[in-house]
Amino acid sequence: MFCRRFRMIILQPNGRWFRRLSRQTPMRLRLTALVLTLLMSAAYAAPVPQQVDIPLASGVLHAQLYKPAGEGPFPTVIALHGCGGLASHSDPVLPRYRAWAERLLKSGHAVLLPDSYGSRDLGPQCRVKEMHVKMRRDRVADIAASRAWLMQQPFVARERVSLVGWANGASALLWAVRPQAARRDLEPDFRAAIAFYPDCRISAGLGWSARVPTLVLIGADDDVSSPSACRQMVDGARGRSALARIVVYPGADHDFDRAGTQLHASAEPRDAEARAESQKDVADWLAR
């Protein structure tokens, strides 16, 4: 380590450091800026996930684990990637999921991100006509295996394990929280579930209900998933389900919580507003 500690320097127009910097040559200024950048990077290094291997009935489920410092026990979130997968060739966790993991980590949660595609030597599945990993079978099995593994970890608050999923992962979540998917050998059950823009059309037609409190978050202008089907699904569960709630963000598109990647550029201001609101909604739902 080239530096054990450093002091923050505030540059004021009449200050000693400002006068000293103003007398430096352009080359020295660039070197000074580089050193300051390196020092700031060292001070605010991003958390690094740990890879864990979770046994499946056939094979191994690879996952990335973010864990707060200390022994715990910590509330824990199982985070379920969408059809684009969890990782890239250079990054074990894509930026969109890493941002959420770091946000949850700051609030005191451990975060487990199972890699349903990479564990089966598959790449993104968004444009695959016949998906090799089935939501109702394989991804629900991955969720159950992740939960079983977490129940054995001493750092986990066993009564505070929740689910968060996006798109394809959110659709799998809807299947995993149905009463029919309950596992009596794994207690306690999930604390809560949050589904970002799932495909609700099949679930709505099958009379979906949930055994754990479930929150659905979707944009009103989502033309990939169906806001109306999600509302029908949630409304139809009333009176025969655990608490189920839907939030439809006005003017927001699909992937609204993913900064800088909107399907329609004109939706960016509304997506930014929905993104900020969803961050609060997620925090509130997990804190229940």
N, C-alpha and C positions, 0 to 999 in steps of 0.2 A: 504494500500500500504506500503510495507516494506521499500521502498526507494523513496524519492522524486526526487532525481537527482543523477547522477553519472558522473565521469570523465573517458574518455578513457585512458587506460594505454598502452604505447608502451614499449615492453620489449626489451631492448638492452643488449647485452652480458656484457657490462661494466657499466650498469645502476644500480641505487640503488634498483629498484623493482626486477630486474633479480637476484641480489645477495641475496635479501631477500627471493625470492621464492626458489632459489637453496638450501637454508639452511633448508627448511621445510621438514617434514617427508612426506612419500608417502600419508598417510591419509590426512594430511593438504593440500597437493597439489591437491588431488581429491576434497576436500571441496572447495578450492579456485576456481578450474575449474568449479565446479557446480554453485557457486555464480556468476562467470563471465557469465556463460551460461544463467542463469536466468535474469541477468541484461540486456544482449543483447537481449533476447527474449522479455523483457518488452519494450525495446527501439524500436524494429522492429516488433511489433505485427501485424499480418495480418489483413486486413480489414474484418469486419464481415457484411454479408449481412442482409438485413431486409426482412422478408416475407411480401408480399402484396397479397391481394385477389382481383381478377379482375372478374367482372360479365360476365358470358356467357349467351347465349340465354337459355341454360339449364345447370344450375350448376355454379360452381365457378372455375376459373383458378388460381391456386396458382403459385406464382412467387417469385424469389429472386431478391432483388434490391441492387445494389451497387451505392452509390451516393457520389460524392466528398463533402468535407466540404464547407459550405457556402450556400447561397441562390440560386445561379445560375443566369440566366438560363444556363444549360449545354447541349452540344451536347450529344445525347443519342443513345445507341445501344441496339436493341432487339436481344439477342443471343439465337439461336435455337439449342438445344441439338440433338445428334444423336440417333440411335435406342437403345443405352444402357441406355438412360434416363439421367436425370439431377442429381439425388441424389443417395446416398447409405443409408443404415440403420443408419450410424453414421455421415453422412456429407450431409448438404443440397445442396451442390454444389460439384460435383466431381472435383478432382484436375486439370484435363485437362481444364475444363471450368473456374475454379477459377483462374488459371494462366492467361488466356486470359482476364478475368474480371479485375484482378488486373493490368494487363498491360494497358488496356484501361482506367482504373481509374486514373493511373499515368499521362496519357496524357490529363486528364481533362474531360473524358466522364463519364456520368452515364451509368450503364449497367443493363438492365432488362432481367432476364432469366426465361421465362415461363416454367413451368413443365407440359408438355402435358400428360405425363403418370401418374405421381404421383397424379395429380389432378383427374384422373379417376380411382384411386386405382389399377393401373397397374404397373408391374415391367418392366424390359428390354424387348424389343420386337424384338431383333435381330434374334432370332431363332424361332419366332412364325410364323407358316405357314400362318395363316390368321390374319393379324394385325387388332387389334380392333380400333386403331386410324388411320384414313385415312389421308394421306398427303394432297390430293386435297380438302378434306372437313374439317376435324377436325383441322388439324394443320394450314391450311390457316385461319380458323375461329379464332384460338388462336392468330395468328399474327394480325388479324384485331382488336380483342378485346384488345390486348396489346397496339396497336397503339392508339385506342380510349381512353384508360385509360391514356396514357402518354399525350395526347393532353389536358387533364384536370389538369395536374400537373404544379404548378407554377415554379418548378425547371427545367423544360424541355424547351430547345430551340426548339420550335415547327417546325421550318424550317430545323432542323438538326437532324432528327431522321432517323437512318439507320438500316439495317438488316445485321446480320452475322449468318451463319448457317453451320453446319457440317453434312456431310453424309445425313441421312434421313431428318435432319433439313434443310440442304442445298437444297435438292430436293423439300421440301415444299416451301422454299423461291422462287425457280424458278416459281412455280405456283402463288405465291402471288404477284410477280412483273409483271405478264402478263397484258397487257392492259385490258383484259376481267375481271380482278379481281379488277379494280379501284373502289373506293368508293367516289362518289362525295360529300358525307356528311362529309368526313374527309379530310380537307385541312389544311396545305399543305401536299403533298405526301412525301413518303420516299425520303431522300436525296441521298442515295446510298445503294447498296446491295453487299455482298460478300459471295460467296458459296464455301466452302471447299469440294472437291471431292464429288459432287452430282452424283446421277444416272441420266444421261442425255438421256438415250436411248429413253424413251417415249417422252420427250420434243423435241428431235431432229426430231422424226418422225412426230410430230404434227405441225412443223413450228413455233417453239417458238420465241417469241420476248419479249422485256421488255419495260416498260414505265419509268423506272428509271435506271441510270447508274449501270451496274452489272458487277462484276468481278468474274471469275471462277478460282479457284486455285486447281490444281490436279497434282499428280506425274505421270511421264511417265511410271513407272512400276506398277501403281495401277492395281491390278488384282481383285478388288472388284467392283469399279466403272469403267467406260470406258472412258479413255482419248480421244479416237478417236470419240466417240459419242458426248462428250462435245465440241470438236473442230468443229464437223459438226454442232452442235446446234448453236454455236456462229457465225460461218461463215455464216450460213443460215439466221441469223437475220440481217445481214448488209443491210443497205438501207431502212429498214422498222422497225427500233427499236431505242430506246435510246442507248447510247453508251454501247456496250458489248465487253468485253475483256477477253481472257483466257491466263493464264500463266501455262505452263506445265514444271514442274521442272525435269530436267534430272536425271534419276536413282532413283527418289524418289518413295516411296511406298504409300499405303493407310495409313491414320493416320500419315502422315509424321510430322505434327506439334505437335504431342504428344510424348514428350520425354520418352525414355526407354521402349516403348511398340510396337516396330516395328514387323511386321509379319515375316520378314526375318532379322536375325541378321546382315547379310552382307550388308544390306541397311542402317545401322545406320549412317555411315559417310555422305552419300548422303542425308539422311533424315535430319540430323542435319544442313547441308548447306541449304536445302530447307526450313527448319523451320525458320532459321535466315532470309532468303530472304522473306519468307511470312510475317514475322512480319513487315518488312519494307514496303512490298507491301500493307498490310492492313492499316498501318498508312498513307501512301501516298494517298490511295483511299478515306479514310474517310476525309482527309484534303482537298479534292477537293472543 
